[in-house]
């Protein structure tokens, strides 16, 4: 069925085709993408828009000698298919399959790994400088989406590239979207479209007026149109990029392969930094994705006939949904509540808030650092800003949490969605480090709910706290617990003893509390009496509760879906050591000191011993090894 595609086992095979054959190859690749992603899930719309561009790049350049760097995986599927991974592509984002993102260990054609956005120009410039130092004449090509240009890092790289004047080709893949619709003045500038209602109506009136002038009206109209085009040319992004020291080429049709091949062949001959502006359509070739590119950005398996695949019946709302609904309710009560996100209104559950309170909702684009300092500025003026950011993306704004929020003791609420293991997106997206990198910051309170009901109470508590506070919650559905009708303010730094026991105490945080309770039930069947504590707070710890349980059972097992190194369990160990309770034996269960690959959340939790069976087995083995002559303080990872 895919005759041309079946002949492509690497970029060298692509070059055997004539330019006239490339459009047919593009259609085969697009068809293969839709067939595969509809079964596996993945990033669809953005990759459909990048098919011709990827083919043209590999046709004109010589990877891996020439370095082609893709910014995140939202554009890299065709690249993977053309570089020897066609047959393994159906395993992308699956357990032990290939990654959905560029990955250096996976292929020599993946010049630089990427999972977060806005990095390709910086990486490419580094490689271009290295080429210059090594006397290597091969080219470096950085592909970046217009949405990624909202990240300040991209402009830092453009600024230095223009200054250094190295041979770097930047391809701007402009589809006027990131995940959601792009926002901000820069996005409007790049789109170079003067399509506002006032402009169009004024233009029509002027044309009618001029054509009505006898004899000379036609000439004046012709002159006016030339002037309009000149003005548009002055206002195009070419001016911006040329001011940064780049030779600007474009904009060009990113779906016209013959034109792109010709332009890229010419661009190869130009010295210095060049920016090629390519216009593409997100979702190209698949009607539903073209019509709803945001809905088809990241998809679960679906039917290609446009009908959604039957979803499993939800037994509980997602944490994201509960957060979003809670924010709407809080905004109804308090006009000072504002919501901030970084290009993820749908992903963070804030779309209902945005529709209900548009004047109090701010999507800052792919700019997490700005988001948090912006929130800090709002807080200085008496507002209650809530910034909802995926845990993995908040890592990019650590300095802002430190300097701009905590140091100034500003009441910003940082809500970290996707805390813990997120599944198919793999190591770049697991929120495995937030408890570790946040708990040591002075002035910051850090908490995590055991379920969706406790989440709504934590959001309510955080908004009313009046000091810096962070809460993290996992991806996916809650546990189906009853939802309280009224919000409750939780006492800061106080956990809860969910069940008592005499042999050991399971001290769990966040999404691991319910599995710890289930593990305690399994242990009971083995004759082991396990207490279970819902810690609620990583900082401040409920010292009284933890210490009393430590003295009672003499054996503590901490459970967290976070890196063991410096995480929640480490905080408990520090508490026991500081209080001189060296006779208490401690075991920590969590994420080991390595990056965790992709896979379903259930599979990964089972692999790491974070499900009920794994927790119970670890506890049983730990108790079995307990001896009278054992070391007084044991910390086993």
matplotlib code that plots the C-alpha trace (Angstrom):
import matplotlib.pyplot as plt

x = [0.0, 2.9, 5.1, 7.4, 7.6, 8.6, 11.7, 12.9, 15.1, 17.2, 17.8, 20.1, 17.1, 15.1, 17.7, 17.1, 13.7, 13.0, 11.5, 8.3, 7.9, 8.2, 4.5, 3.4, 5.8, 4.4, 0.9, 2.1, 3.8, 0.7, -1.4, 1.0, 1.0, -2.7, -3.0, -0.4, -1.2, -4.9, -4.0, -1.2, -2.1, 0.5, 1.0, -0.9, -1.9, 1.5, 3.2, 0.7, 1.6, 5.4, 5.5, 6.6, 9.1, 10.7, 11.0, 12.5, 15.1, 16.3, 16.2, 18.5, 20.8, 22.9, 22.0, 23.7, 26.7, 24.5, 22.7, 18.9, 17.6, 13.8, 12.3, 10.3, 8.7, 5.6, 7.4, 9.7, 7.5, 8.2, 11.9, 11.8, 10.0, 12.5, 15.6, 15.3, 12.4, 9.5, 8.9, 9.3, 7.2, 4.0, 5.9, 6.4, 5.4, 4.7, 6.4, 9.9, 9.2, 10.8, 10.4, 7.8, 10.6, 14.1, 16.5, 20.2, 20.5, 17.9, 19.4, 22.4, 20.0, 18.6, 21.2, 19.8, 17.3, 14.2, 11.0, 10.5, 10.3, 12.4, 15.8, 16.7, 18.3, 20.6, 21.6, 22.1, 24.3, 26.5, 26.9, 27.6, 30.3, 31.8, 31.8, 33.7, 36.3, 36.7, 37.0, 33.8, 31.9, 28.7, 25.5, 23.4, 19.6, 17.4, 13.7, 11.5, 7.7, 6.2, 4.7, 8.2, 9.3, 7.3, 9.9, 12.6, 15.4, 14.8, 15.4, 18.5, 19.9, 18.8, 20.6, 23.9, 23.6, 23.3, 26.3, 28.5, 27.7, 28.2, 26.7, 23.3, 20.0, 16.9, 13.7, 10.6, 7.7, 4.8, 1.4, 0.2, -0.3, 1.6, -0.6, -3.5, -3.9, -0.8, -1.0, 0.9, 2.1, 5.0, 2.6, 0.4, 3.5, 4.8, 1.5, 1.8, -1.9, -3.8, -7.3, -9.0, -12.7, -11.9, -9.0, -11.0, -14.0, -11.9, -9.9, -13.2, -14.5, -11.3, -11.2, -14.8, -14.0, -10.9, -12.5, -15.3, -12.8, -13.1, -10.0, -7.3, -9.1, -7.7, -4.1, -4.4, -5.8, -2.9, -0.4, -2.3, -2.1, 1.7, 2.1, 0.0, 2.3, 5.4, 4.0, 3.2, 6.7, 8.1, 5.9, 6.8, 8.9, 11.8, 12.5, 12.7, 15.0, 17.2, 17.6, 18.9, 21.5, 19.8, 19.3, 15.6, 14.0, 10.2, 7.5, 7.2, 4.5, 5.5, 3.4, 5.0, 7.8, 9.3, 9.5, 11.0, 13.6, 14.7, 14.9, 16.8, 19.3, 19.9, 20.1, 22.8, 25.1, 24.7, 27.2, 26.2, 22.9, 19.8, 16.1, 13.7, 10.1, 7.9, 4.1, 2.3, -1.2, -1.5, -3.5, -2.8, -4.6, -7.0, -10.1, -11.0, -7.4, -7.4, -10.7, -9.7, -5.9, -5.8, -8.0, -5.8, -2.5, -2.0, -4.5, -5.4, -6.3, -9.2, -11.2, -10.1, -13.6, -13.7, -15.9, -14.2, -13.1, -15.3, -13.7, -13.6, -16.4, -15.0, -15.4, -14.0, -13.2, -9.6, -7.5, -7.2, -11.0, -11.4, -8.8, -10.5, -13.9, -12.5, -10.9, -14.2, -16.0, -13.2, -13.3, -17.1, -16.4, -13.3, -12.8, -9.0, -8.5, -6.7, -5.5, -2.3, -1.1, 1.8, 0.1, -1.9, -5.4, -7.0, -4.2, -4.4, -8.2, -8.5, -10.5, -13.8, -12.2, -11.0, -14.5, -16.2, -13.7, -11.6, -10.4, -8.9, -7.3, -3.8, -2.2, 1.4, 2.5, 5.4, 7.1, 7.0, 9.6, 7.6, 4.4, 5.7, 7.2, 4.1, 2.1, 4.5, 3.8, 0.0, 0.5, 2.2, -1.0, -3.3, -4.4, -4.5, -2.7, -2.8, -0.3, -1.1, 1.9, 2.8, 5.4, 8.1, 7.7, 7.8, 11.4, 12.3, 11.2, 13.0, 14.9, 11.6, 10.1, 13.2, 13.9, 10.5, 8.1, 9.6, 12.3, 9.7, 7.1, 4.5, 1.2, 1.5, -0.1, 1.8, -0.3, 1.8, -0.3, 1.2, 3.2, 4.8, 4.8, 2.9, 3.2, 3.8, 5.7, 8.5, 11.5, 11.2, 7.7, 7.6, 7.1, 9.5, 11.5, 9.2, 9.1, 12.9, 13.6, 10.8, 11.0, 14.3, 13.2, 12.6, 9.0, 7.5, 4.8, 4.6, 1.7, 0.0, -3.5, -4.3, -7.3, -9.5, -11.6, -8.6, -7.4, -10.3, -9.7, -6.0, -6.6, -9.1, -6.6, -3.7, -5.7, -6.5, -3.1, -1.5, 2.0, 3.9, 2.5, 2.9, 0.7, 1.2, -1.2, -1.0, -2.2, -5.4, -8.5, -9.0, -10.1, -13.8, -14.2, -17.2, -16.8, -17.6, -20.1, -18.3, -14.6, -12.6, -9.5, -6.8, -4.5, -1.0, 1.5, -0.9, -1.3, -3.8, -3.6, -5.9, -5.5, -3.5, -1.0, 1.7, 4.3, 5.2, 4.0, 3.4, 3.9, 2.7, 2.3, -0.1, -1.1, 0.6, -1.7, -4.5, -2.0, -0.5, -3.9, -4.4, -1.0, -1.8, -4.8, -2.6, -0.2, -3.0, -3.7, 0.0, -0.5, 1.3, -0.3, 0.5, -0.5, -1.0, -0.4, -1.5, 1.3, -0.4, 2.5, 6.1, 6.9, 6.2, 6.1, 3.6, 6.5, 4.2, 2.3, 5.4, 7.5, 4.7, 4.2, 8.0, 8.2, 5.2, 6.1, 9.9, 9.6, 8.8, 8.2, 7.8, 6.1, 6.2, 5.9, 9.0, 12.7, 14.1, 17.1, 16.1, 12.4, 9.7, 11.4, 14.6, 12.7, 11.4, 14.9, 16.2, 13.4, 14.2, 18.0, 17.5, 15.4, 17.9, 15.6, 18.4, 16.7, 13.9, 14.4, 13.4, 12.8, 12.0, 9.9, 10.0, 11.6, 15.3, 18.2, 17.7, 15.4, 12.3, 11.3, 7.9, 5.0, 1.6, 1.4, 0.2, 3.1, 5.7, 4.3, 4.4, 8.0, 9.0, 7.1, 4.8, 1.5, -0.2, 1.5, 4.9, 4.5, 3.2, 6.1, 8.7, 7.2, 7.1, 10.7, 11.8, 10.1, 11.5, 15.0, 14.4, 16.8, 17.7, 21.3, 20.4, 22.0, 20.1, 19.3, 18.8, 18.0, 17.3, 16.5]
y = [0.0, 2.4, 1.4, 4.4, 4.5, 0.8, 1.6, 4.2, 2.6, 5.7, 9.2, 7.8, 5.9, 9.1, 10.8, 8.1, 9.5, 12.3, 15.6, 14.8, 11.6, 13.4, 14.6, 10.9, 9.9, 12.7, 11.3, 7.8, 9.1, 11.0, 8.0, 5.8, 8.4, 8.5, 4.7, 4.2, 7.1, 6.3, 2.9, 3.9, 7.5, 10.3, 13.8, 13.8, 17.2, 18.9, 15.9, 15.8, 19.4, 18.7, 15.8, 17.8, 19.9, 16.8, 15.1, 18.3, 18.5, 15.0, 15.2, 18.3, 17.6, 14.6, 13.4, 12.4, 14.3, 17.4, 17.8, 18.2, 19.2, 19.0, 21.1, 18.5, 15.5, 17.2, 17.6, 14.5, 11.6, 11.8, 12.3, 9.0, 7.2, 8.3, 7.5, 3.7, 3.5, 2.9, -0.6, 0.1, 3.3, 1.5, 1.0, 4.7, 5.8, 2.3, 0.3, -0.7, 0.8, 3.8, 7.3, 9.8, 12.4, 12.7, 10.6, 10.4, 6.8, 5.7, 6.8, 8.6, 10.8, 12.2, 14.9, 16.2, 14.9, 17.0, 16.8, 20.4, 23.2, 26.1, 24.3, 23.5, 26.8, 26.8, 23.2, 23.9, 27.0, 24.9, 22.3, 25.1, 26.6, 23.1, 22.7, 25.9, 24.9, 21.5, 22.8, 20.8, 22.2, 20.2, 22.2, 22.4, 22.9, 23.8, 23.3, 25.2, 25.8, 29.3, 28.3, 27.5, 31.0, 32.2, 30.7, 33.3, 30.7, 30.7, 34.4, 34.2, 31.7, 33.8, 36.8, 35.0, 33.3, 36.6, 37.9, 34.9, 34.8, 31.0, 28.8, 27.9, 27.4, 27.9, 26.6, 28.3, 25.9, 28.4, 26.8, 29.6, 27.1, 25.5, 23.0, 25.5, 28.6, 30.8, 33.9, 37.2, 40.0, 38.0, 35.4, 38.1, 39.7, 36.5, 35.6, 38.7, 38.7, 42.0, 40.4, 42.3, 43.3, 47.0, 46.7, 44.7, 46.9, 50.1, 48.6, 47.8, 51.3, 52.9, 50.6, 51.6, 55.3, 55.2, 53.2, 55.8, 58.6, 59.2, 58.6, 58.4, 56.2, 53.0, 54.3, 55.5, 52.2, 50.4, 52.7, 52.2, 48.4, 48.6, 50.8, 48.4, 45.5, 47.5, 48.3, 44.6, 43.8, 46.2, 44.6, 41.0, 39.0, 39.3, 42.7, 41.2, 38.3, 40.5, 42.9, 39.9, 39.2, 36.5, 36.3, 35.9, 33.7, 33.4, 32.9, 29.8, 27.2, 24.3, 21.8, 22.7, 20.2, 21.3, 24.9, 23.9, 21.7, 24.5, 27.0, 24.7, 23.8, 27.6, 28.2, 25.6, 27.9, 30.9, 31.6, 32.8, 32.5, 32.0, 31.8, 30.0, 30.8, 27.9, 28.2, 24.8, 23.7, 21.8, 18.6, 18.8, 16.0, 14.9, 16.9, 16.5, 17.5, 20.5, 21.7, 20.9, 21.0, 21.5, 18.5, 16.4, 17.6, 14.7, 11.9, 8.6, 5.8, 6.9, 5.9, 7.4, 7.9, 10.8, 9.1, 9.0, 5.6, 4.3, 5.5, 3.4, 4.5, 6.9, 5.8, 9.1, 12.6, 13.4, 15.4, 18.0, 18.3, 18.6, 21.3, 23.3, 23.0, 24.1, 27.1, 28.3, 27.9, 29.9, 32.6, 33.0, 33.7, 35.9, 38.4, 38.5, 34.9, 34.8, 31.8, 31.5, 28.8, 28.4, 27.4, 24.6, 25.8, 22.5, 20.4, 22.1, 22.1, 25.9, 26.3, 26.5, 29.2, 31.1, 31.0, 32.1, 34.7, 35.7, 39.0, 37.0, 34.2, 34.6, 32.2, 33.5, 31.0, 28.6, 30.8, 29.2, 31.6, 34.6, 32.9, 32.7, 36.1, 37.5, 35.8, 37.3, 40.7, 40.1, 39.0, 42.2, 44.1, 42.0, 39.3, 35.6, 34.1, 30.4, 29.2, 25.8, 24.1, 20.6, 19.4, 18.7, 22.1, 23.9, 22.7, 25.5, 28.1, 27.0, 30.3, 32.3, 30.2, 30.9, 34.6, 36.1, 34.2, 32.6, 35.2, 37.9, 35.8, 36.4, 34.4, 32.6, 29.2, 26.8, 23.9, 21.1, 18.8, 15.5, 15.1, 11.6, 9.1, 10.3, 7.3, 7.3, 10.6, 9.1, 10.5, 14.1, 14.3, 12.4, 14.8, 12.9, 15.6, 18.3, 17.2, 17.1, 20.5, 22.4, 21.2, 22.8, 26.3, 28.6, 30.0, 27.4, 25.0, 21.8, 19.4, 16.6, 15.2, 11.6, 11.7, 14.1, 15.1, 16.2, 18.0, 20.5, 21.2, 21.7, 24.2, 26.1, 26.0, 27.2, 30.2, 31.4, 30.8, 34.1, 32.7, 30.8, 27.3, 24.4, 21.4, 18.5, 16.0, 13.1, 12.6, 10.7, 9.8, 10.0, 7.1, 7.7, 8.8, 10.9, 14.6, 17.0, 19.7, 22.3, 23.2, 22.5, 24.4, 21.9, 22.7, 23.5, 20.8, 18.3, 14.8, 12.1, 8.6, 6.6, 3.3, 2.2, -0.7, -2.3, -3.8, -0.9, 2.4, 3.2, 7.0, 7.9, 11.1, 12.0, 9.4, 6.6, 6.9, 4.7, 2.0, 2.0, 1.4, -1.5, -2.8, -2.7, -4.9, -7.4, -7.4, -8.1, -11.3, -12.2, -11.4, -8.1, -5.1, -1.9, 1.6, 4.0, 7.8, 10.3, 12.8, 15.5, 17.8, 17.3, 20.6, 21.2, 17.6, 16.6, 15.9, 15.0, 12.3, 10.8, 10.7, 9.2, 6.4, 5.9, 5.4, 3.1, 0.7, 1.2, 0.7, 3.3, 2.7, 5.9, 5.8, 8.5, 8.8, 11.0, 10.6, 9.0, 11.3, 14.3, 13.5, 12.9, 9.9, 11.8, 14.5, 11.8, 10.4, 13.9, 14.3, 11.0, 11.7, 15.2, 13.9, 11.2, 8.3, 6.2, 3.0, 3.4, 1.3, 3.1, 1.9, 4.3, 3.3, 5.6, 6.4, 5.3, 7.4, 6.9, 8.2, 6.2, 5.2, 5.3, 3.0, 3.0, 4.4, 1.1, -0.8, 1.7, 1.7, -2.1, -2.1, 0.3, -1.5, 1.5, -0.5, -2.3, -5.6, -4.0, -2.0, -5.0, -7.2, -4.6, -4.2, -8.0, -8.5, -5.5, -6.9, -10.4, -9.0, -7.3, -8.8, -7.9, -7.2, -5.2, -1.7, 0.9, 3.1, 1.4, 3.3, 0.9, 2.3]
z = [0.0, 0.8, -2.1, -2.0, 1.8, 1.9, -0.1, 2.4, 5.1, 5.6, 4.2, 1.5, 0.0, -0.1, -2.3, -5.0, -5.7, -8.1, -6.8, -8.7, -6.6, -3.2, -3.0, -3.4, -0.7, 1.5, 1.1, 2.0, 5.1, 6.1, 5.6, 7.7, 10.4, 10.7, 10.6, 13.3, 15.7, 15.5, 17.1, 19.4, 20.3, 20.2, 18.8, 15.6, 14.3, 14.6, 12.9, 10.0, 9.3, 9.2, 6.7, 3.6, 5.6, 7.1, 3.7, 2.1, 4.9, 4.6, 0.8, 0.7, 3.6, 4.6, 8.1, 10.3, 9.0, 8.7, 12.0, 11.9, 15.3, 16.0, 18.8, 20.9, 19.3, 18.0, 14.7, 14.6, 13.6, 9.9, 10.7, 12.7, 9.9, 7.3, 9.4, 9.8, 12.3, 9.9, 11.1, 14.8, 14.6, 15.9, 19.2, 19.7, 23.2, 24.3, 27.0, 25.8, 22.4, 20.7, 22.1, 20.9, 21.1, 19.5, 21.5, 21.0, 22.3, 19.8, 16.5, 15.1, 13.2, 16.4, 16.8, 20.1, 22.6, 23.3, 25.3, 26.4, 23.9, 22.7, 22.8, 19.2, 18.3, 21.4, 20.7, 17.0, 17.7, 20.0, 17.2, 14.6, 16.8, 17.3, 13.6, 13.2, 15.8, 14.2, 10.7, 9.8, 6.8, 7.4, 8.1, 11.2, 10.9, 13.8, 13.4, 15.8, 15.9, 16.2, 19.5, 20.8, 19.9, 22.8, 25.0, 25.9, 25.5, 21.8, 21.5, 23.7, 21.2, 18.2, 19.7, 20.2, 16.8, 15.0, 17.0, 16.3, 12.6, 12.4, 9.7, 11.3, 9.5, 11.6, 10.1, 11.6, 11.2, 11.5, 11.9, 14.2, 17.1, 19.9, 21.7, 22.2, 20.1, 20.4, 22.4, 22.7, 20.6, 19.1, 17.7, 16.1, 14.6, 13.1, 11.6, 9.4, 8.7, 8.7, 8.9, 11.6, 10.9, 11.0, 8.6, 6.1, 6.2, 5.9, 3.0, 1.2, 1.7, 0.4, -2.7, -3.5, -3.0, -5.2, -8.1, -8.2, -9.1, -12.8, -15.0, -12.3, -9.7, -11.1, -11.0, -7.5, -6.4, -8.0, -6.2, -2.9, -3.2, -3.9, -0.9, 1.2, 0.1, 1.0, 4.4, 4.9, 3.9, 6.5, 9.1, 8.4, 10.8, 8.4, 9.9, 13.3, 12.4, 10.2, 13.1, 15.1, 12.4, 10.3, 6.6, 6.3, 3.6, 3.3, 4.2, 1.9, 1.5, 3.7, 1.7, -1.7, -1.8, -5.1, -3.9, -0.5, -2.1, -4.4, -1.6, 0.8, -2.0, -2.4, 1.3, 1.6, -0.3, 1.9, 4.7, 8.2, 10.1, 8.0, 9.0, 6.7, 7.5, 6.5, 6.7, 7.4, 8.4, 11.6, 11.0, 7.2, 5.3, 8.0, 8.2, 11.9, 12.9, 10.5, 12.0, 15.7, 15.8, 19.5, 20.2, 17.9, 19.3, 21.7, 21.2, 22.6, 20.1, 17.9, 14.8, 11.5, 10.4, 12.8, 15.4, 18.8, 20.0, 22.8, 26.0, 29.1, 31.4, 33.9, 37.4, 38.8, 37.6, 36.8, 39.2, 36.5, 36.2, 39.9, 40.0, 37.2, 38.8, 42.2, 40.6, 39.1, 42.4, 44.2, 41.6, 42.2, 45.8, 45.5, 42.7, 43.6, 42.4, 39.0, 37.0, 35.0, 32.6, 30.2, 26.9, 28.5, 29.3, 28.4, 29.8, 33.2, 33.3, 33.2, 30.1, 32.0, 34.2, 31.1, 29.6, 32.8, 33.9, 30.8, 32.4, 35.2, 33.1, 31.6, 29.2, 28.9, 26.2, 26.5, 29.1, 32.6, 34.0, 33.0, 34.3, 37.8, 38.0, 36.5, 39.2, 41.8, 40.4, 40.7, 44.3, 45.3, 44.4, 46.5, 44.1, 44.7, 41.7, 41.0, 38.4, 37.0, 35.3, 34.6, 37.1, 34.5, 32.9, 36.3, 36.5, 34.0, 36.5, 39.7, 40.0, 39.8, 42.6, 44.7, 44.0, 43.0, 45.1, 48.2, 49.0, 48.9, 50.7, 48.1, 48.2, 44.9, 44.6, 42.4, 41.2, 39.7, 37.5, 36.3, 39.5, 39.5, 36.7, 33.6, 31.3, 27.6, 27.2, 29.2, 31.1, 29.8, 31.1, 34.4, 37.3, 39.4, 41.1, 42.4, 46.0, 46.0, 44.4, 46.2, 49.8, 50.6, 49.7, 52.7, 53.1, 50.8, 51.9, 49.9, 49.9, 48.0, 48.2, 48.7, 46.4, 44.4, 47.3, 49.3, 46.2, 46.3, 50.0, 49.3, 46.5, 48.8, 51.6, 49.4, 48.0, 51.4, 53.0, 52.1, 51.7, 49.0, 48.6, 46.1, 45.7, 43.3, 42.0, 39.5, 35.9, 35.4, 37.2, 41.0, 43.2, 42.9, 46.5, 47.6, 47.0, 49.8, 49.0, 51.1, 51.1, 54.2, 55.3, 56.1, 59.1, 57.6, 58.5, 59.8, 58.4, 59.4, 60.8, 58.5, 60.4, 63.4, 63.6, 65.8, 63.5, 61.2, 60.0, 56.3, 55.9, 52.4, 50.5, 47.7, 45.1, 47.1, 50.1, 48.7, 47.5, 50.9, 52.5, 50.1, 50.9, 54.6, 53.8, 52.0, 54.9, 57.4, 55.5, 56.3, 60.0, 59.8, 61.5, 59.5, 60.5, 57.6, 57.7, 55.1, 55.5, 53.3, 53.8, 52.6, 54.3, 57.1, 58.1, 60.8, 63.2, 66.2, 64.2, 62.5, 65.7, 67.8, 65.2, 65.0, 68.7, 68.7, 65.9, 65.7, 61.9, 59.3, 55.6, 53.5, 50.1, 47.4, 43.7, 43.6, 43.4, 46.5, 46.5, 48.5, 48.5, 51.0, 52.5, 53.0, 54.9, 57.3, 57.7, 58.5, 61.1, 62.9, 62.8, 64.2, 67.0, 67.9, 67.1, 65.7, 66.9, 64.4, 61.2, 58.0, 54.5, 51.6, 48.6, 45.6, 42.3, 42.2, 41.0, 37.3, 34.5, 34.1, 30.6, 29.0, 29.7, 31.2, 34.7, 36.0, 34.4, 35.6, 39.2, 39.2, 37.9, 40.7, 43.5, 43.9, 43.5, 46.4, 45.7, 45.5, 48.7, 50.6, 49.3, 50.3, 53.7, 54.3, 53.2, 55.3, 58.5, 57.8, 57.9, 61.2, 63.8, 67.4, 66.3, 63.3, 62.8, 64.8, 61.7, 58.4, 55.2, 52.3, 48.9]

ax = plt.figure().add_subplot(projection="3d")
ax.plot(x, y, z, "-o")
ax.set_aspect("equal")
plt.show()
